């Protein structure tokens, strides 16, 4: 049974810092992995999608990596800004299914 | 606008009532989902339909019944609402490019 965990659960950093959010999954047979952000009281916004055959994806200040053999994905945020404050969620799509299993989320606060 | 839209955005109702949440996507995706986000913000899948066919049905009370009249619509009907049903319900659709989520329906049962 696929389980997805995210560490840390909460993170507070000063503006300008580079930071890494971690996502671990127990079953390496994933189809893809997607990172989302969720602002308070809002829906989920897709940030990056990494297919199982890929090692990383980049969008602006964000870079996501995927290491299936170790069951890990990381989201790197460069030069963090107060507007990056949100909850970040990773979701792994179980291979051979349409089911995404969500992680527990990392609540990020970037201080001005 | 291309999107996943769900209505209503907020729903406050009394215990025992029956209510429905509607979802529509115009992205041309074949697969749609209902997720429940609890007070601890954990997202858990409830149902999924692919081309109007139920493909995922997690351990959900049978008071919850999804209906997909066509592949662009997925509705959720809840009978005999209980206090524990209070949560945010998200609709989503997916393609090979990943998930797109609706903005959520905040259900409060009083």
Contacts between the chains, C-beta under 8 A, distances in Angstrom:
chain1	res1	chain2	res2	distance
A	32	B	98	6.8
A	34	B	98	4.6
A	34	B	99	6.1
A	36	B	99	7.8
A	36	B	101	7.6
A	38	B	41	7.8
A	42	B	103	6.6
A	42	B	104	7.5
A	43	B	90	6.5
A	43	B	101	4.8
A	43	B	102	6.0
A	43	B	103	4.0
A	43	B	104	5.1
A	44	B	90	7.1
A	44	B	92	7.9
A	44	B	99	7.6
A	44	B	101	4.2
A	45	B	101	7.8
A	46	B	98	5.9
A	46	B	99	6.5
A	46	B	100	6.7
A	46	B	101	7.8
A	49	B	97	6.4
A	49	B	98	4.0
A	87	B	41	6.5
A	89	B	43	7.0
A	91	B	43	7.9
A	91	B	99	7.0
A	97	B	56	7.5
A	98	B	31	5.1
A	98	B	33	7.9
A	98	B	48	5.5
A	98	B	50	6.3
A	98	B	55	6.0
A	98	B	56	6.6
A	98	B	94	6.7
A	99	B	45	6.1
A	99	B	48	7.0
A	99	B	56	5.7
A	100	B	45	7.0
A	100	B	94	7.7
A	100	B	99	6.3
A	101	B	45	7.7
A	102	B	35	7.9
A	102	B	42	7.3
A	102	B	43	4.2
A	102	B	44	7.6
A	104	B	42	6.3
A	105	B	41	5.9
A	105	B	42	7.7
